[in-house]
């Protein structure tokens, strides 16, 4: 039986999908709430960056744990912890009890939880789908993620604009509770292969060993460098609510539309990737997709229309989804089994540079302006990818 069609994979998809949707809803609610409270993209960026900066430190540990211990146990435990953390965020916002500092503290905890969870979760995709169906499995996972994320902000916007209090913030723990339900069903159904390694061999799976392994292989090294450029995506993220509020005069509803447009483009990308995987699963498509994505950023900077801005964000979501997923697939397939968890852990460590991007982007948006910040981000993305592409013949010929 095709493992992609099994209930086991369905439960894993839904557990991840509701968790991802919760992340998008969190961004929508918290970013707009912080902007309304402070009128500062700098503070929006700082608050949004808090979980990412924590994951930056904990993801390598999560990768090490994913190589040593039961991945489904780690996944379920982290999902349960997320509900309590998001419930705490909703309570302090709703009752306005030292809300901003406690939100930041909870976000630190969310970063720890995510750093432990994500390496295990991403490797579980391969464990269930197998190498044969890895592209389809990743694409289907992203498809469900983006479907839920497309629906999330508009539905929240309906309630957010019609309810005077902040009860709507309880949608965050509610969505994560659904994720826990499906994580538990996955936990019951999925039978992990027993690890027959000796204990002393397990203990040799150190962080430094994973770093040395990743650096030694040029293609893994370059893929991790390219992953780090998500920092420049982070530069633009805290600018989007400001664009909706001050440039497009579209308010929170417009912000929801912009977020959903990006998710809708990503849905199309998740459908396109498995249909044309021979075209996309290589280093050339990584460079092509990030170049096209950068061009859509420039279009967003020049747009004064909510419709045109949504189109550019939709196209950007399409190209960025393919860029991100192809890098994940390559990093899932290149390492050996004993190092895969730590390589994925390092991948998500580099992904968390997005948090630094939030901070820098928010500060630049307040100082040098929205458009200049976007131009810096887009030109940097293109330059780094082209330099890496032409620096290694091995990388230029990389495909899977």
N, C-alpha and C positions, 0 to 999 in steps of 0.2 A: 504493500500500500504506500502511496505517496505520502511521506510524513507531513507535507504542507497541508494536506487535507484532513489530518487527524484532529481530534478534540484537544489533544495535548498542545499542539501548536496554536490552535484557536485560543485556548486559555492564555497562553503566553503572549499572543498578539494583543488580546484585550487587556491584560494586566499592564503591558507596556503602553498601550494606546491611551488608556484612561490616565496613567501617570503622566504621559506627555501632554495630554489635554489639560491636566491640572497645572502643569508648568506654564502653558500658554495663558490659561485663565489667571494664574498668579501674576504673570507679567502684565496682563491687561488691567487688572484691578489695582495692584500695588503701584505700578508705574503711574497710572492716572491719579491715584490717591495721593502719592508723594508729590506729583506735579501740582495738584490743587493745593496741597498744604504749604509747599515751599516756593512754587513758581521758579524752580531751578532745575535745569537739566543735569547740572553737576551732582546734585543730591539724588536725583532719579538714577543716574549712573552708579553712584556709590552704593545705594541700597540694592539695586539690581545685581551689582557685582558681588555682593557678599557671599551667596552660595557658591558662585563659580570660583572665587578665590580660595574658599575652603576646600573645594574639590581638587584644586590645583595641588594641594598638599596630601589629600587622602586617597586620590585615585591610584597612585602607585601601590599603596598599601592594599587597596581593594583588589588590584591586579594580582598581587602576591597571594592574597587570601583565596582568590578564584582559582589559582593554580594548586593550592594546598588542600582546600576543604570543599565541602559540598556546595556547589553553585546555587542549587535550588534552595538550600537552607539560608544562604546569605541573601538571596533575592527576596524571599518571603519576610525575613526578619527586617530588612531595610524598608520594605513596603509598609509593614505595620508601623514602624517608627515614623514614617512620613505622615501618617494620619494624625498622630498626636501632635506633631510639630505644626501642621497646618491648622489644626483645631486651636492651638495656642495663638497663632497669628490672628485667626478670625475673632477669637474672644477679646484680645486686647484692642483690636481695631473697633469692634462693635461697642465695647464699653469705654473706649477712649482712655485706657489706663496705661499711661506712659507708652503709648502705642509705638511710636517710631523707634525708640531704643530697643524695646522688646522684640519688635519685628526683626530688627537687625540681628539680635541674639538668636532668635529662632531660625533665621536664614543661615547662620553659622552652623547650627545643628542640621539643617536640611542639606548643607554642603557636605557634612560628614556622612550623612545617610546616603547621599547620591554617590559619593566617592567609593563607598563600599559596594553599592548595588550595581552600578552601571557595568563594570568589567564582567561581573558574573552574568548579568542580563544579556549582554551582547554575545558572550560565549555560549550561552544557552541556546541562542538562535542556531549556531552551528551544531551544537550537540543534538538538537532535535531535527533540524532540516537536512543535515549532512552536507558534505561538499557538493554533491550533485545538484542539490536544489538551493544552494546558498543565495544566489542572486535573486531567485524568485522569493525566497524566504525573507530576505532583507527588504526587498521592494514591497512585498505584501505588508510587512511590518510598518514601513513608512506610509503606505497607502492608508492603513487604518489610523495611524497617528494623525495624519493630516486631515482625514475625514472628520475625526473628532475635534481637531483643532480648528477646522473651518467653521464647524457649527458652534463651538464653544463661545467665542467672543460675541457674536451677534445675539445669541440667546441671553447671555449675561447682560449685554447692553440694553436689552428690552427691560429687564428688571432693574438694572442699575440706574436707568434714567426715570423709572416710574416709582421707585421706592425711596423714601426720604432717608431712612436710616441705613446702617451698614450691614444689615442681616445677610445681604447677598454675599458677603465674604465667606459665609459658611458653605458656599458652593465649593470652595477649595478642598476642605476635608471630605466633603461628600463625594466628590469625584475620586479622590484618593482612596476612599473606602471601597468604591467599586473596583478599583485596581487591586486592593487587597483581596477582595472576594475571588477574583479570577486568578490571582497569584496563589491563593490557597487551593483552588481547584487544580491548578497546574502542579502544585506541590504534591497533591495526593496521587495524581495520574502519572507523572513522569518518573520513570525508573532510571536513575543514574547508573552509569557503569561504575563498578567498584574500583577504587584506586588501590592497586596491589603493591604500590611502592613501599619500600621500607621507610621507617620514620626518619632515619638519618639522611636518606636521600631527599625526603620532603623538605627537611630543614635547610638543605642547600639551595632551595629556591629563594634566593635573596633578591632584594631590590637592585643591588649593584650588579648582580648577575644578569638581570633583565635589561638594565641600562647598557651594560657592555655588549650583550647580545644584539640589541637594537642598533647600537652604533656600528657594530662590526659589519652589518649587512647594508650596503649602500642604498638599496631601494627602500628598505624600512626606514633608514635614517632620513632620506629625502621626503618620504611620505609623512613622517612626523614633523619635519620642518614645514611642509606645506600645510599640515593640519594647524600649526601654530598661527598661520595667517588668518584664522578665524577671529583673531584679535581685531582685524580691520572690519569684519562684519559687526563686531561689538561696538566699534566707533559709531556706527549709524543707528544702532538699536535705540538708545535713549533719545534720539532726535525725532523718531517717528511720532510720539505723542505731541511734541512741540510743533511738528509740521502740521498735524491734524488741527491743533488748537490755533496756531498763529498764522500759518501760511494758507491753509485751505479753509479755515474757519468752519471746520466740520464737527468739532466737539468730540465727546466720547464715542458717539455713534460712528463718526468718521474714522476714529482710531480703530474701532472694532472691524469696520469694513476693510481698512488697510491690512490689518493682521490676517483677516480671513482671505484676502486676495492672495497674499503670500502663501498661505496654506493651500489654497486651491491650485496655485501653480505647482506646488510640491506634489499634490495628488497626481496631476498629469505627468509629472516627472517620474513618480513611482510606478505608473503604468507603462511609461515609455521605456524605462531602463530594462526590464526583463524581456521586452519585445525586441530590443535592439542591443542586447548585451555584448554581442561581438563588436559593435561599434564603440560602445562606451567603456568597456572594462579594460582600459589601457591608460598609459600616462598622457597620451596626446589629448584624449577627451577631458582629462582633468584640467589641463591648461586651457583648452577651448571653452569648457563650461565656466571656469572662473573668469575668463576674459569677457564672455557674454554677460555674466552676472554683474561684472564691474560696469559695463556699459549701461545696464538697467539702473544702477545707482546714479549715474550721471543724469539719466532721464528723469529719475525721481527728484533730483536737485533742481532741475529746470522746470518741472511741472508746476502749474498753478491750479490744476483741476483734480478733483477727487477721483474722477473716472480715469484720467490719464495716469495719475499716481497709482491707482489700483492695478492698472494694466502693467506698469513697470514693475511693481512689487510682485505681481503674479508671474511675470517672466523671470524675475529674479529668483522666486521660490522654485521654479522649474529647474533652472540651471544649478542653483545652490544645492538642491536635494540630490541631483545626480552627482555633483562634485563630492559631496559629503559621503554618500552611500558607496561610491566606487572606492574611495579611500578606505572605508571600513572593510569592504569586501577584500581588498588587496591585503590589508593588515590581518585579516582573519585567515587568509590562505597562505601567506608567505612564511610565517613562523612555524616551528615544529610544535607539537602538542605540549611539550614541557614548558615552553616559553610563551604560549599564546595568551594566557591570562595577563602576564606582565606587559606584553606588548600592547594589548588593548588597554590595560591600565595606564600605560604611558600615553597612548593615544588620547584618552580622556583627560589626562593631565594637561596635555597641550591644548585640548579643546577649551579648557577652563581659562586660558588666556583671554577668552571672550570677556571675562570679568574685568580684567585690566582695560580691555577695550571700552567697556561700559563707562568706566571712570574717566578715561582719557577723552572719549567721545562726548560725554556730558560736559566736561570742563571746556573742551574746544568749542562745543556748541554755544556755550555762554560767552566765550571770549572772541574767537575768530569768526564765528558764524556757522550756520548749518551747511551752506553750500560748499564753503572751503573745506570743512571737515569731511564731507562726502567725497570731494575731489581727491583729498589726501588718501582716503581709504581705498578708492577705486584704483588709483594709479599705483599704490603700493602693492595691491593684490596682483595686478598684472605683472609688475616688474619682478617680484620675488618668484613667481611661477616660471616666467621665461628664463630667468637666471638659473634656476634649479634644473629646468628641462635641458638647457644646452650645456650644463656643467658635467653631465654624466651620460655616456653612451648606453650604459646599462639601464638607466632610468628611461631613456628615450625609447628603448625597445621593450619596456615592461608591459606585459599583458597577462591576463589570467583566464 
